[in-house]
């Protein structure tokens, strides 16, 4: 027999207590404390069992339940291709049977569209089971079909159901035994056996545990859509991310068509890969070579621009920095940025004045990247400073020149990680000159055909090498 007690749980850090707080005493977050009803077991004497004891008695193990790890075979584990090479690479080569993958992202970013297209491609490919089950708790069947016709995902082997009942979801998965099941979303499915509102920590935890048990027991992979909060974290208890096998973030600027898929957690592959997608009227298209997305198409040299190379996962992406310097009529000059850290820009402007003899402290500075690219890693400092100096002196930098390096407060140009990988990508894209910092591996670096490498130890040398001294 069990009695129910009321506990309060923080959905952010997992803190529990017997009293509600507006602010979590453990992590300090506001509005994250939710009510949780916990069942406590009643002993034979009618009293509650002691909180320090276990309520679960050991059971006799099944024969062969534990065996040497060297005898465990992985030959039967065959990954399921999603139909997107970018998606497969982020997952580590495809979907592992029996795994549960959580895909989170902001509203309207394209989560449901990506998974619906994935469902259509997996269903079209077929396989041993062949069927794909798409379960929507947010849209009706007619609404999902309208979107499926737009993205060319109308397949006879793609089964569609619209429900918010967890028992119905589990029953459909068990009856159909699909090659892939997609649940959209974890925050809209509810269980009648558990108290709490849809999207609450209790309901989300129950949905996750039930779907994970179904996936493991029937060897059916499940793709689960997750909502995010205002600060970008996944809605629901933190245990949701710990329970699933893979956590992917689908992100991008709503003002641009570029979408990036990252693996935050992956039990079956790396977490430093990134997949590039393009949102269009026909749905989502993968971008296998995104090198030209963040470069302008101007044919002639323009003052105030410089190209750098950043690392995103295993990829080296070219990012064009554009700067505009104007006289300010305000007591406090403006510092407007897009894709660049504003605090970093203020620091670089001070370093440029102190060590580069370029005074921008009384100027309005506008610095931006192309097509929503991000240049927030320290290795972009040298290109930002070069673009600012070029704009201030009205001297363009050759379009076949790129710059990579971190700038310290003392004006030194510091090394960046995986420099050789960036240089090889620069040579592949047709750049003929690269301005880089010296490092201890410079002597061992092999020459790259067609690329002249110029080393600069400080900011003054870098500006002189670019003709901006």
C-alpha positions in Angstrom: 0.0 0.0 0.0 1.2 3.5 -0.7 0.5 7.0 0.6 1.1 10.1 -1.5 3.3 12.9 -0.1 3.8 16.3 -1.7 7.4 17.3 -2.7 8.6 20.3 -4.6 11.2 19.8 -7.3 13.4 22.2 -9.2 13.1 21.4 -12.9 16.6 23.0 -13.5 18.9 21.3 -11.0 16.7 18.6 -9.5 16.6 20.0 -5.9 13.8 18.6 -3.8 12.1 19.9 -0.6 8.9 20.0 1.3 8.3 23.7 0.8 7.7 25.8 -2.3 10.1 28.7 -3.1 9.9 31.3 -5.8 13.7 30.9 -6.3 15.5 27.6 -6.1 17.7 27.5 -3.0 20.2 25.3 -4.9 20.8 26.8 -8.3 19.2 30.3 -7.8 16.8 30.1 -10.8 13.4 31.8 -10.5 10.1 30.0 -11.3 11.6 26.5 -11.6 10.0 24.9 -8.5 7.1 22.6 -9.3 4.9 20.4 -7.2 5.5 16.7 -7.3 3.4 13.9 -5.7 5.6 11.0 -4.5 4.2 7.7 -3.4 5.6 6.3 -0.1 5.4 2.7 0.7 3.5 1.7 3.8 5.0 -1.2 5.9 3.3 -4.2 7.3 2.7 -2.4 10.6 0.9 0.4 8.9 3.7 2.9 9.3 5.7 4.4 6.6 9.0 2.7 5.7 12.1 4.5 6.8 13.5 7.0 4.3 17.0 5.4 4.5 15.9 1.9 3.5 15.3 0.4 0.1 11.8 -0.6 -1.0 12.9 -3.0 -3.8 13.7 -6.5 -2.8 16.3 -8.5 -4.9 15.0 -10.9 -7.5 16.6 -14.1 -8.7 18.6 -13.2 -11.9 17.8 -14.7 -15.3 20.1 -17.3 -16.8 22.8 -15.6 -18.9 21.8 -12.1 -17.8 25.4 -11.2 -17.0 28.2 -12.4 -19.3 31.8 -11.4 -20.2 32.0 -8.2 -22.2 34.2 -9.9 -24.7 31.4 -12.2 -25.6 28.9 -9.5 -26.3 28.3 -9.3 -30.0 27.7 -6.0 -31.9 27.3 -7.6 -35.3 23.5 -7.2 -35.2 23.7 -3.4 -34.5 23.1 -1.8 -37.9 22.5 1.9 -38.1 19.5 3.2 -39.9 20.3 6.0 -42.4 18.1 9.1 -42.0 18.3 10.1 -45.7 20.4 13.2 -44.7 24.1 12.8 -44.8 24.5 15.8 -42.5 22.1 14.3 -40.0 23.8 10.9 -40.1 27.2 12.5 -39.5 26.0 14.3 -36.4 24.5 11.1 -35.1 27.8 9.2 -35.7 26.7 7.3 -38.8 22.9 7.0 -38.5 20.3 6.0 -36.0 21.1 3.2 -33.7 18.2 0.7 -33.2 16.6 1.0 -29.8 18.0 4.5 -29.1 16.0 7.5 -28.0 17.1 10.8 -29.7 15.9 14.2 -28.3 15.8 17.0 -30.8 15.3 20.4 -29.2 15.1 23.9 -30.7 13.2 27.2 -30.6 9.6 27.5 -31.9 9.5 27.8 -35.7 13.1 26.8 -36.2 12.1 23.7 -38.3 12.3 20.7 -35.9 9.0 19.1 -37.0 9.8 19.8 -40.7 13.2 18.1 -40.3 11.8 15.0 -38.6 8.9 14.8 -41.1 11.3 14.8 -44.0 13.4 12.3 -42.2 10.4 10.1 -41.7 9.5 10.3 -45.4 13.1 9.4 -46.5 13.3 6.4 -44.1 9.9 5.2 -45.2 10.9 5.5 -48.8 14.1 3.6 -48.2 12.2 0.7 -46.6 14.2 -1.9 -44.6 13.4 -4.9 -42.6 10.3 -3.4 -41.0 9.7 -0.7 -43.6 7.1 1.3 -41.7 7.7 4.7 -40.0 5.2 5.9 -37.3 4.8 9.7 -36.9 2.9 10.6 -33.7 1.9 14.2 -33.3 0.5 15.8 -30.2 0.5 19.3 -31.5 -1.1 19.0 -35.0 -4.0 17.2 -36.5 -3.5 14.5 -39.2 -4.7 17.0 -41.8 -2.3 19.6 -40.8 0.7 17.2 -40.8 -0.4 15.9 -44.2 -0.4 19.4 -45.7 3.2 19.9 -44.5 4.1 16.5 -45.8 2.9 17.3 -49.3 4.9 20.5 -49.3 8.2 18.7 -48.3 7.5 15.6 -50.5 7.0 13.2 -47.6 3.8 11.5 -48.8 4.7 7.8 -48.5 2.3 4.8 -48.1 4.6 3.3 -45.5 4.6 6.5 -43.4 1.9 6.0 -40.7 0.4 9.1 -39.1 -1.5 9.4 -35.8 -2.6 12.4 -33.8 -2.9 11.9 -30.0 -1.8 13.3 -26.7 -2.4 10.1 -24.6 0.8 8.3 -23.6 -1.0 4.9 -23.4 -2.2 5.3 -27.0 1.3 6.2 -28.1 2.8 3.2 -26.5 0.0 0.9 -27.8 0.5 2.1 -31.4 4.3 1.6 -31.3 3.9 -1.9 -29.8 1.3 -2.9 -32.4 2.9 -1.4 -35.5 6.5 -2.2 -34.6 7.9 0.4 -37.0 11.5 0.8 -38.2 11.4 4.3 -36.7 8.9 6.2 -34.4 8.7 10.0 -34.1 6.9 11.6 -31.2 6.2 15.4 -31.5 6.5 16.4 -28.8 7.5 15.3 -25.2 5.8 18.3 -23.6 2.4 17.6 -25.2 2.0 13.9 -24.3 0.3 13.1 -21.0 -0.3 10.0 -18.9 -3.5 9.5 -17.1 -1.7 7.5 -14.4 0.4 10.4 -13.2 -0.6 13.7 -11.7 0.5 17.0 -13.2 -0.2 19.1 -16.2 1.1 18.5 -19.7 4.7 19.7 -20.0 5.2 19.6 -16.2 8.3 17.8 -14.8 6.3 14.8 -13.6 4.6 14.2 -16.9 7.7 14.8 -19.0 9.7 12.4 -16.8 6.9 9.7 -17.1 6.8 10.2 -20.9 10.5 9.9 -21.3 10.8 6.8 -19.1 7.9 5.0 -20.8 9.3 5.7 -24.3 12.8 4.7 -23.4 11.5 1.4 -22.0 9.5 0.8 -25.1 12.5 1.6 -27.4 14.9 -0.7 -25.4 12.5 -3.6 -25.0 11.3 -3.7 -28.7 14.6 -2.4 -30.3 12.7 0.5 -31.9 14.5 3.8 -32.3 12.4 6.9 -31.2 13.0 10.5 -32.2 11.6 12.8 -29.6 10.9 16.5 -30.1 11.6 18.8 -27.1 10.6 22.4 -26.4 13.0 25.0 -25.1 12.6 27.7 -22.5 13.2 31.4 -22.9 16.9 31.1 -22.1 17.3 28.3 -24.7 17.5 25.3 -22.3 15.3 22.2 -22.9 12.0 22.5 -21.1 11.3 19.9 -18.4 13.4 18.3 -15.8 17.2 18.0 -16.3 16.8 14.2 -15.9 15.2 14.2 -19.4 18.6 14.9 -21.0 20.3 12.3 -18.8 17.8 9.6 -19.7 17.9 9.8 -23.5 20.8 8.5 -25.6 21.3 11.5 -27.9 20.5 15.2 -27.4 20.6 17.4 -30.5 20.1 21.1 -30.7 18.6 22.5 -33.9 19.5 26.2 -34.0 19.7 29.2 -36.4 18.8 32.8 -36.9 15.1 33.1 -37.8 16.0 36.0 -40.1 18.2 33.7 -42.2 17.7 30.3 -43.9 20.7 28.7 -42.3 20.1 26.0 -39.7 22.7 24.1 -37.7 22.3 20.8 -36.0 24.6 20.0 -33.1 24.9 16.9 -30.9 25.1 18.0 -27.3 25.2 14.5 -26.0 25.8 11.3 -28.0 26.4 7.8 -26.6 27.1 6.4 -30.0 29.3 9.0 -31.7 31.1 12.3 -31.4 29.7 15.6 -30.0 31.9 17.9 -32.0 30.1 17.5 -35.3 27.7 20.0 -36.9 25.3 19.6 -39.7 24.3 22.5 -42.0 20.8 22.8 -43.5 19.0 25.4 -45.5 15.4 26.2 -44.9 13.4 26.8 -48.1 9.8 26.8 -49.3 10.1 23.1 -50.2 11.3 22.2 -46.7 14.8 21.6 -45.4 17.8 20.9 -47.6 21.2 19.8 -46.4 24.2 21.9 -47.3 27.1 19.5 -47.7 29.7 22.2 -48.5 28.8 25.4 -46.5 32.0 27.2 -47.3 30.4 29.8 -49.6 27.5 30.7 -47.3 29.4 33.3 -45.2 31.3 35.1 -48.0 30.1 38.0 -50.1 30.0 37.8 -53.9 31.6 41.2 -54.6 34.2 40.9 -57.4 36.4 43.8 -56.3 38.2 44.7 -53.2 36.1 46.7 -50.7 37.5 48.5 -47.8 36.5 47.3 -44.3 36.4 43.6 -45.1 38.6 40.7 -44.1 38.1 36.9 -44.2 39.0 34.5 -41.4 38.4 30.8 -40.8 36.6 29.4 -37.8 36.2 25.9 -36.5 32.8 24.4 -36.0 33.1 20.8 -35.1 35.5 19.2 -37.5 34.7 21.8 -40.2 36.7 24.9 -41.0 34.3 27.6 -42.2 35.3 30.9 -43.9 33.7 34.0 -42.3 33.8 37.4 -43.8 34.1 40.3 -41.4 32.7 43.6 -42.5 33.4 46.9 -40.6 32.1 50.4 -41.0 33.8 53.3 -39.2 32.1 56.7 -39.1 32.5 60.0 -37.1 30.3 60.0 -34.0 28.1 62.9 -32.9 27.2 61.2 -29.7 28.8 61.6 -26.3 29.3 57.9 -26.2 30.1 56.4 -29.6 28.1 53.5 -30.8 29.4 49.9 -30.9 26.9 47.8 -33.0 27.7 44.2 -33.8 26.1 41.3 -35.5 27.6 37.8 -35.1 30.5 39.2 -33.0 30.8 39.7 -29.3 30.2 43.4 -28.5 32.5 43.3 -25.4 35.3 41.7 -27.6 34.9 44.6 -30.1 35.3 47.2 -27.4 38.5 45.5 -26.2 40.0 45.2 -29.7 39.3 48.8 -30.4 41.3 49.7 -27.3 44.2 47.4 -28.2 44.1 48.8 -31.8 44.5 52.3 -30.4 47.3 51.4 -27.9 49.4 49.0 -30.0 48.3 49.8 -33.6 48.2 53.6 -33.5 44.7 53.6 -35.0 42.4 55.8 -32.9 38.8 54.5 -33.1 37.7 55.5 -29.5 35.7 58.5 -30.7 34.2 56.8 -33.8 31.0 54.8 -34.3 31.9 51.2 -35.1 29.6 48.8 -36.9 31.0 45.2 -37.3 29.0 42.4 -38.9 29.3 39.0 -40.5 27.7 37.6 -43.6 24.5 35.5 -43.7 24.3 35.0 -39.9 27.8 33.5 -39.4 29.3 33.6 -36.0 32.8 35.0 -35.4 32.9 34.8 -31.6 36.0 32.6 -31.1 39.2 34.4 -30.2 40.9 33.2 -33.4 38.8 35.8 -35.3 40.4 38.8 -33.5 43.0 39.5 -36.1 40.5 39.6 -38.9 38.2 41.9 -36.9 41.1 44.3 -36.2 42.2 44.2 -39.9 38.7 45.0 -41.1 38.5 48.0 -38.6 41.9 49.3 -39.7 41.0 48.9 -43.3 37.7 50.8 -42.9 39.4 53.6 -40.8 42.2 54.1 -43.4 40.1 53.5 -46.5 42.5 50.8 -47.7 41.0 47.6 -49.0 42.5 44.2 -48.2 43.0 41.8 -51.1 40.2 39.3 -51.3 42.7 36.4 -51.7 44.1 37.3 -48.2 42.8 35.8 -44.9 43.8 36.4 -41.3 43.7 34.1 -38.3 44.9 34.8 -34.8 44.0 35.8 -31.3 45.1 39.3 -30.0 46.0 39.8 -26.4 45.8 43.0 -24.4 49.6 43.5 -24.9 49.1 43.5 -28.7 50.6 40.0 -29.2 49.2 37.7 -31.9 48.6 34.4 -30.3 48.2 30.9 -31.9 44.8 29.3 -32.7 43.9 25.6 -32.5 44.1 23.4 -35.6 45.8 26.1 -37.6 47.0 23.7 -40.3 43.4 22.5 -40.9 42.3 26.1 -41.4 45.2 26.8 -43.8 44.4 23.8 -45.9 40.8 24.9 -46.3 41.9 28.4 -47.2 44.1 27.0 -50.0 41.3 24.8 -51.2 39.0 27.9 -51.6 41.6 29.8 -53.6 43.2 32.1 -51.0 46.8 32.8 -51.9 48.0 34.6 -48.7 47.3 33.9 -45.0 48.4 36.1 -42.1 48.9 33.9 -39.0 50.7 34.0 -35.6 53.9 32.0 -35.2 53.8 28.9 -33.1 56.2 26.2 -32.0 55.1 23.9 -34.8 56.0 26.4 -37.6 59.2 24.7 -38.5 57.5 21.3 -38.9 54.6 22.7 -41.0 54.7 21.5 -44.5 54.3 24.2 -47.3 50.8 24.3 -48.8 50.8 24.7 -52.5 49.5 28.0 -53.7 49.3 29.6 -50.3 51.8 32.1 -49.0 52.0 32.0 -45.1 53.0 35.3 -43.4 53.7 35.2 -39.7 53.2 38.2 -37.4 54.2 38.2 -33.7 52.3 41.4 -32.8 49.6 43.8 -34.0 52.0 46.3 -35.6 53.6 43.6 -37.7 50.2 42.3 -38.8 49.0 45.7 -39.9 52.2 46.3 -41.8 51.9 42.9 -43.6 48.4 43.9 -44.7 49.5 47.3 -45.9 47.7 49.1 -43.1 50.7 50.1 -41.0 
